Amino acid sequence: MARNRDDEQRRISRRALLRGGGAAGGLAALSGAGLLGAAAAQAQETRGDRERPNVVVIFADSLRTDYIGAYDDVFDDRDTKTPNIDKLADRSLRFRYATADGLGAVPARRGLLTGMRSYPFRDWRATAGMPAVPGYNKVYDFQPLLLQLTAASGVETRWVTDNPTLDGARFRDVIVRTGRLPLSSEFEPTERDYLLPLGGPIRTRRVEPTQKALKAGELQLEQLRGNQPFLLGIDAFDLNDAFEMPRQYVAGYGPIHNDVTLPERVSYINSIKVRADDDVKNEVRSRYAQEVRDVDAALGRFMQKLSDLGLADRTVVIFVSDGGVALGEQGVYGSPSGVWHRRVYHVPLLLKDPAGRWAGDTSSWYVSTYDIPTTILSYLGIVTPGRMAGEDLTTLLEDFDLPSRPYYTTAIDTHVVVGDRHFLLIGRSDEDRWRLYEAEDEDEPDDLRTETVKSPDVLEGMRRWALAAAGGTLPVFDAERAVQPREPDPKDKKVADDGTLDSDEQEANELR
C-alpha cells in the first residue's frame, strides 16, 4: 500500500537526523536551516559515490490534473482514461498540488530553465515579435541556465522544443527543433481542436505539441543511449504562445471580477465574446479529454522506448505541465486569466526515481516548476547557483523535510493567484484589488460560483504571503515594461461585484 509522504515526514526527519548527525546535528536542526543544510550536504556526499543518472523532463502543454486518473483523489469528477500517466504515477512520487511558477507558456519555461521565479514578472520588458504581456520575455543573460550548467559538467544535454525564445549562443548546442520555425512576421495562427466548437475567428486546427515533442524525443533516446549520462528535455511548446496574444473566449459575463467593473489601462489578453450553451461546453470538454488520451498514448510509446533501450532503470523521469486551461468555468474558455477555480491552476508533477524511492507515494507540498532545475542539478551532483530559488525535491527522497510553503503562488498577466486547499485569493497587481474565494468542493465543482468569502483575516494573511513571495511589493505594468509600484488609488477600493462596497471588502480595505 502506498504511503502518504506528508504523514511520515516528521517521523522520518527525526530518524534521518539521528542517523546523520547525532547530538551536534540535533543542535543544528533547532535553528531550522541547519537540518536542511545537513540534508543537502549528506545527499551530495552520498550521490558523489554513485554513478550519475540520466534525466528526462517532459513538459506537457496545457494539461490539467482533473483529467488524469492518477489525480482522482484531488479532482474526482472526470472520466478520462490515462493508463500510461497512471502507470508512471505508480512508479513516482506524485505531487498533488503542483502549479506553474507563471502562467503562460513563455514565463512557465523561464522558471523551468533558470530556477529563478518569474512571479510576479517584475523584470518584464516587451520583446519585439512577442505579445506585449507581462512575463513574456526571453531568458536574460544574467540568469543561470540549467542547460549550460549540465553541458559544462559533462552531461550530454539536449532540449527538444519549438520555443523560438530559446535562441542564441547559450542554446545553440543543446536545442533540437521538430521542424523549421517560422518568423513572427510569417506565422499563421492556429487554434486548439477543443476550442474550435466555440466558433472563434481562428478556424485552422493546430498540431498538438506534446505528441509531436514526445515523438521527437524517442529519436533522441536512440542517439543518447551511447552518451550517458544525459539530460533530455521534451518541451511541448505551441508557437501560438510566442507570437499571439493569449485568447480568452467568454460566454456570458465571464469572470465577475474587478477587471470587469474597472476599465483596464492596457489590455494583455484577446477577449472574444462567444455563445456557448451546455452542449458546446460538453463538446469542448469531450475534445479536450480526447486530446489528453492521445497525449497519454504518446507518453506510453515514449516510456516503452526508454525501457526497450535499457535506460529505464537508470533514468530520472520528471513529468509536468506548463499550466492549465479554462474549459467553461465561469463561462471562460482558453486563457484562465481571472478565473477562480483551482483546477485551472493545478498541474500534474511526477518524479520517478531510478532507484524507486517513494514510488507510488504522494506529497501535498506546494511544489512549483522552478523547483525542478535545483532537483535536476542535485541528481547530477552539480552545485546549484545562488540565484536559483527552487527547492531540491530529492530532499524528500533522502527522508528529510522541505521548508514550509503554506500557499502556492503564481501569476498570469497582471493577476496574482494565491491558494491552498481551502481558499483561493485572486489579486490585480495594477489595481490593488483582492478577492477571496472558498475553494470549490473538489468532487463537485461549482462552475458559476461568484460569492466572495467574508474573512478579512484570511485575506490579509494570504495577501501578505503573496507580497512576501514577490519581494515585498507587486509591480505595476504599462504597455512595455514593469514600472514602480504606486500607492493604492482610493477608487480601487470602492467597487464590489455588484457595484457596492460590501462588509468584507470594507474590513479588508481597512486592513490594507
C-alpha positions in Angstrom: 0.0 0.0 0.0 1.4 3.4 -1.0 2.4 5.7 1.8 1.5 9.4 2.0 4.7 11.4 2.1 3.2 14.1 4.3 2.1 11.6 7.0 5.6 10.3 7.6 7.7 13.4 7.3 8.1 14.2 11.0 9.0 10.7 12.0 11.3 10.3 9.1 13.1 13.6 9.7 13.9 12.6 13.3 15.2 9.2 12.2 17.3 10.8 9.4 18.6 13.4 11.9 19.8 10.8 14.3 21.3 8.8 11.5 23.0 11.8 10.0 24.5 13.8 12.9 23.8 12.7 16.5 23.7 15.4 19.1 25.5 18.0 17.1 23.1 17.5 14.2 20.2 17.9 16.7 21.5 21.3 17.8 21.9 22.4 14.2 18.3 21.4 13.5 17.0 23.7 16.2 17.9 26.6 14.0 15.7 25.4 11.2 18.2 25.9 8.4 20.7 23.6 10.0 18.7 20.5 9.2 18.3 21.5 5.6 22.0 22.2 5.2 22.9 18.8 6.7 20.4 17.1 4.4 21.8 18.8 1.3 25.4 18.0 2.3 24.6 14.4 3.1 22.7 14.0 -0.2 25.5 15.4 -2.2 28.1 13.3 -0.4 26.1 10.1 -1.0 25.4 11.0 -4.6 29.0 11.6 -5.3 29.7 7.9 -4.5 27.4 6.5 -7.1 27.0 6.8 -10.9 25.2 9.8 -12.1 21.7 9.0 -13.6 20.2 10.2 -16.8 17.4 12.8 -16.5 14.3 13.1 -18.8 12.0 16.1 -18.3 8.6 16.0 -20.1 6.9 19.4 -20.1 3.4 18.9 -21.4 1.2 21.6 -22.9 -1.9 22.8 -21.0 -2.6 19.5 -19.1 -4.9 19.8 -16.1 -4.8 17.4 -13.2 -8.5 16.8 -13.1 -8.4 15.0 -16.4 -5.8 12.5 -15.2 -6.8 9.3 -13.5 -3.9 9.3 -11.0 -5.3 12.5 -9.6 -8.8 11.2 -8.8 -8.0 11.8 -5.1 -7.8 15.6 -5.8 -10.5 16.1 -8.5 -12.8 13.1 -8.9 -15.3 14.2 -11.5 -13.8 13.5 -14.9 -13.9 10.1 -16.7 -10.7 10.4 -18.8 -8.7 7.2 -19.1 -5.0 7.8 -18.8 -3.4 4.4 -18.2 0.2 5.4 -19.1 0.3 8.5 -16.9 -1.3 6.5 -14.1 1.4 3.8 -14.6 4.1 6.4 -14.4 2.5 7.9 -11.2 2.6 4.4 -9.6 6.4 4.4 -10.1 6.8 8.1 -9.0 6.5 10.4 -6.1 3.3 12.3 -7.0 2.8 15.9 -6.0 -1.0 16.5 -5.5 -1.0 20.4 -5.7 1.7 21.5 -8.2 1.4 24.8 -10.0 3.5 26.5 -12.7 5.5 29.4 -11.5 4.0 31.8 -14.0 1.0 31.0 -16.3 1.5 31.5 -20.0 3.9 29.2 -21.9 6.8 31.7 -22.0 7.0 32.6 -18.3 6.4 29.0 -17.3 9.5 27.9 -19.2 11.7 30.6 -17.9 11.2 29.3 -14.3 11.8 25.7 -15.5 15.1 26.6 -17.3 16.6 29.2 -14.9 15.3 28.1 -11.4 14.5 31.7 -10.8 11.0 32.8 -10.1 9.1 34.5 -12.9 6.4 35.5 -10.5 5.4 38.4 -10.3 7.0 39.4 -13.7 8.9 42.3 -12.1 11.7 42.0 -14.8 9.3 42.1 -17.8 10.3 44.2 -20.8 8.3 44.0 -24.0 10.2 42.0 -26.7 10.0 42.6 -30.4 8.0 39.9 -32.2 6.3 38.7 -29.0 3.0 39.6 -27.4 3.3 42.6 -25.0 2.1 40.6 -22.0 3.8 40.7 -18.5 6.1 37.7 -18.3 6.6 37.3 -22.0 10.3 37.8 -22.4 13.4 35.7 -23.2 15.8 34.2 -20.6 18.0 37.1 -19.7 21.8 36.8 -19.9 22.2 37.4 -16.2 20.0 34.4 -15.3 21.5 30.9 -14.7 20.6 28.4 -17.3 20.1 24.7 -16.4 21.2 23.6 -19.9 24.5 25.4 -19.7 25.3 24.0 -16.3 24.6 20.4 -17.2 26.5 20.6 -20.5 29.5 22.3 -18.8 29.6 19.4 -16.3 29.9 16.7 -18.9 26.3 15.8 -19.1 25.1 15.3 -22.7 22.3 17.9 -22.9 19.5 18.1 -25.5 16.3 20.1 -25.2 13.6 19.3 -27.8 11.5 22.4 -28.3 10.0 24.7 -30.9 10.2 27.6 -28.5 11.7 30.5 -30.6 12.7 32.5 -27.5 15.4 29.8 -26.8 17.9 31.1 -29.4 21.4 32.4 -29.4 24.8 31.3 -28.2 23.6 29.9 -24.9 21.2 27.5 -26.6 22.9 26.7 -29.9 24.5 23.4 -29.0 21.6 21.9 -27.0 18.3 22.9 -28.7 16.7 20.3 -31.0 13.8 21.5 -33.2 11.0 19.4 -34.5 11.0 21.3 -37.8 11.6 24.7 -39.3 10.4 27.6 -37.2 8.6 30.5 -39.0 9.4 34.1 -38.4 6.9 36.0 -36.3 6.0 38.1 -39.5 5.0 34.9 -41.4 3.4 33.0 -38.6 -0.2 31.9 -39.3 -2.2 31.4 -36.1 -4.0 28.2 -35.3 -6.4 27.1 -32.6 -6.6 24.1 -30.3 -9.0 21.5 -31.6 -11.1 21.5 -28.4 -11.7 25.3 -28.7 -12.9 25.2 -32.3 -16.6 24.5 -31.3 -16.7 28.0 -29.8 -16.7 29.5 -33.3 -13.9 31.9 -32.8 -12.1 33.8 -35.5 -9.3 31.3 -35.9 -10.5 28.2 -37.7 -7.2 26.4 -38.5 -6.6 23.4 -36.2 -3.2 23.3 -34.6 -0.9 20.3 -34.4 -0.9 19.2 -30.7 2.6 19.9 -29.5 3.0 17.3 -26.7 2.6 14.3 -29.0 5.0 15.9 -31.6 7.7 16.6 -29.0 7.4 13.1 -27.5 7.9 11.5 -30.9 11.0 13.6 -31.5 12.1 12.6 -28.0 12.0 8.9 -29.0 14.5 9.6 -31.8 16.8 11.4 -29.3 16.8 8.5 -26.9 18.3 6.3 -29.6 21.1 8.7 -30.1 21.7 9.4 -26.4 21.9 5.7 -25.5 25.7 5.8 -26.1 26.2 9.2 -24.5 25.3 8.8 -20.8 24.7 10.5 -18.5 22.3 12.7 -20.4 19.7 15.4 -19.8 16.8 15.2 -22.3 14.1 17.8 -22.2 10.9 17.3 -24.1 9.3 20.7 -24.2 5.8 20.7 -25.9 5.8 24.4 -27.0 3.0 25.8 -29.1 4.2 28.6 -31.4 1.0 30.5 -30.9 2.2 31.2 -27.3 5.2 33.1 -28.6 3.6 35.1 -31.4 -0.1 35.6 -30.4 -1.8 37.5 -27.7 -3.4 34.9 -25.3 -7.0 34.3 -26.3 -9.9 34.1 -23.8 -13.3 33.1 -25.1 -16.1 34.5 -22.9 -19.6 33.2 -22.8 -21.9 35.5 -20.8 -20.2 37.8 -18.3 -17.0 35.9 -17.8 -15.0 36.4 -14.7 -17.1 38.6 -12.4 -14.1 40.3 -11.1 -12.8 43.8 -10.6 -11.3 43.8 -14.1 -14.8 43.6 -15.4 -16.1 46.6 -13.4 -13.0 48.7 -13.7 -11.6 49.7 -17.1 -8.1 48.4 -17.9 -5.4 50.9 -18.9 -3.7 48.3 -21.0 -5.2 45.1 -22.4 -3.0 42.0 -22.1 -5.5 39.5 -23.4 -7.5 39.0 -26.6 -11.0 38.6 -25.1 -13.5 37.1 -27.6 -17.3 37.1 -26.9 -18.9 33.8 -27.9 -22.2 31.9 -27.4 -21.7 28.6 -25.7 -24.5 26.6 -24.2 -24.1 23.4 -22.3 -23.9 21.4 -25.5 -21.0 23.5 -26.7 -19.3 23.2 -23.2 -19.7 19.5 -23.2 -18.2 19.3 -26.7 -15.2 21.4 -25.7 -14.6 19.2 -22.7 -15.1 16.0 -24.7 -12.5 17.1 -27.3 -10.1 18.1 -24.5 -10.5 14.7 -22.9 -9.7 13.0 -26.2 -6.6 15.1 -26.6 -5.5 14.1 -23.1 -6.0 10.4 -24.1 -3.8 11.0 -27.2 -1.1 12.6 -25.1 -1.3 9.6 -22.7 -0.8 7.2 -25.6 2.2 9.2 -26.8 3.7 9.1 -23.4 3.2 5.3 -23.3 5.2 4.9 -26.5 8.0 7.1 -25.2 8.3 5.2 -21.9 8.3 1.9 -23.8 11.2 3.2 -25.9 13.0 4.2 -22.8 12.6 0.6 -21.5 13.4 -1.1 -24.8 16.7 0.8 -24.9 17.6 -0.4 -21.4 17.5 3.1 -20.0 14.5 3.0 -17.6 16.3 1.7 -14.6 19.0 4.4 -14.6 16.9 7.4 -15.7 15.1 10.0 -13.6 11.8 11.0 -15.2 10.0 14.3 -14.4 6.6 14.7 -15.9 4.9 18.1 -15.5 2.6 20.5 -17.4 3.2 24.2 -18.2 -0.3 25.3 -16.9 -4.0 24.7 -17.1 -6.6 26.0 -19.4 -10.2 27.2 -18.8 -12.9 24.8 -20.1 -16.1 26.7 -19.4 -15.6 27.6 -15.7 -17.4 30.8 -15.2 -18.2 30.8 -18.9 -14.5 31.2 -19.7 -12.5 29.1 -22.2 -8.8 29.3 -23.1 -6.6 31.6 -21.0 -7.6 31.2 -17.4 -6.8 34.8 -16.5 -9.1 36.0 -13.7 -10.7 32.5 -13.2 -11.1 31.5 -9.5 -11.3 27.7 -9.9 -8.3 25.8 -8.6 -8.5 23.2 -11.3 -7.3 25.7 -13.9 -4.1 26.3 -12.0 -3.1 22.9 -10.7 -0.9 20.7 -13.0 0.5 17.2 -12.6 4.0 16.7 -11.4 5.5 13.2 -11.1 9.1 12.5 -10.0 10.3 9.0 -10.9 13.5 8.0 -9.1 15.6 5.3 -10.9 16.1 3.5 -7.5 12.3 3.5 -6.9 12.4 5.7 -3.8 8.9 6.7 -2.7 7.4 5.1 -5.8 3.6 5.3 -5.7 3.6 7.8 -2.8 2.2 11.3 -2.6 3.1 14.7 -1.3 0.8 17.7 -0.7 3.7 20.2 -0.5 3.1 23.1 -2.9 5.7 22.3 -5.5 6.3 24.6 -8.5 8.1 24.4 -11.8 11.0 26.5 -10.5 11.9 23.7 -8.1 12.8 21.4 -11.0 16.2 22.8 -12.0 17.6 22.6 -8.5 16.3 19.0 -8.3 18.0 18.0 -11.6 21.3 19.6 -10.6 21.2 17.7 -7.3 20.6 14.4 -9.0 23.6 15.1 -11.3 25.9 16.3 -8.4 26.2 19.8 -9.8 26.4 22.8 -7.4 23.3 24.9 -7.6 23.9 28.6 -8.4 22.8 31.0 -5.7 20.3 32.8 -8.0 18.2 29.7 -8.2 15.3 29.9 -5.8 13.8 26.4 -6.1 14.0 23.6 -3.5 15.7 20.3 -4.1 12.9 17.7 -4.2 15.4 14.9 -3.7 15.4 16.1 -0.1 12.1 14.2 0.3 13.7 11.1 -1.2 16.5 11.3 1.3 14.0 11.3 4.1 14.2 15.0 5.1 11.6 17.7 5.1 11.3 20.6 2.8 10.8 24.1 4.2 7.3 25.1 4.9 5.4 26.5 1.9 1.8 27.1 3.2 0.4 28.5 0.0 1.0 28.2 -3.7 1.6 31.4 -5.7 1.5 32.1 -9.4 0.7 34.9 -11.8 -0.9 35.4 -15.1 -0.6 38.8 -16.8 -1.5 41.3 -14.0 -3.4 38.8 -12.0 -1.8 37.2 -8.9 -3.0 33.9 -7.6 -2.5 32.6 -4.1 -4.1 29.5 -2.7 -4.2 26.4 -0.5 -6.7 23.5 -0.3 -9.3 25.8 1.4 -9.1 29.2 -0.1 -8.2 30.9 -3.4 -7.1 34.6 -3.5 -7.1 36.5 -6.8 -5.5 39.9 -7.0 -4.7 42.5 -9.5 -1.2 44.0 -9.1 -2.1 47.1 -11.0 -5.3 47.9 -9.1 -4.5 46.8 -5.5 -7.7 44.7 -5.6 -8.1 41.3 -3.9 -10.9 38.9 -3.9 -11.1 35.8 -1.6 -13.0 32.7 -2.6 -13.5 29.4 -0.8 -12.1 26.6 -2.9 -14.9 24.7 -4.6 -15.7 21.2 -3.5 -13.1 19.0 -5.1 -15.6 16.3 -6.2 -18.5 18.7 -7.1 -17.2 21.8 -8.9 -19.5 24.8 -9.0 -19.0 26.4 -12.4 -20.9 29.5 -11.6 -19.8 30.4 -8.0 -19.3 34.1 -7.7 -19.6 34.9 -4.0 -16.5 36.0 -2.0 -15.6 34.9 1.5 -16.1 37.3 4.3 -12.9 36.6 6.2 -10.6 39.6 6.2 -8.0 37.8 8.4 -7.6 35.0 5.9 -7.5 37.5 3.0 -4.8 39.6 4.7 -2.7 36.6 5.6 -2.7 35.3 2.1 -2.1 38.7 0.7 0.9 39.1 2.9 2.3 35.8 1.6 1.8 37.0 -2.0 3.7 40.2 -1.3 6.5 38.3 0.6 6.9 35.8 -2.3 7.1 38.8 -4.7 9.8 40.5 -2.7 7.6 42.9 -0.6 5.7 44.7 -3.4 3.9 43.9 -6.6 4.9 45.6 -9.8 2.6 47.8 -11.9 2.8 47.5 -15.7 2.4 49.8 -18.6 2.3 48.7 -22.3 6.1 48.0 -22.4 7.5 47.2 -19.0 7.1 46.9 -15.3 7.2 50.2 -13.5 7.5 51.2 -9.9 4.6 50.2 -7.5 2.3 53.0 -6.7 0.1 53.7 -3.7 -3.4 52.3 -3.8 -5.8 54.5 -5.5 -9.0 55.1 -3.3 -11.2 54.4 -6.3 -9.8 50.9 -6.4 -11.4 50.2 -3.1 -15.0 51.3 -3.9 -16.2 48.7 -6.3 -17.6 45.3 -5.4 -19.0 42.7 -7.8 -22.5 44.4 -7.6 -21.1 47.9 -7.6 -21.3 48.4 -3.9 -18.9 48.2 -1.1 -19.8 45.2 1.0 -18.8 44.4 4.6 -16.0 42.0 3.9 -14.4 44.5 1.4 -14.8 47.3 3.9 -12.9 45.3 6.5 -10.3 44.2 4.0 -9.8 47.7 2.8 -9.2 48.8 6.4 -6.5 46.1 6.7 -4.8 47.4 3.6 
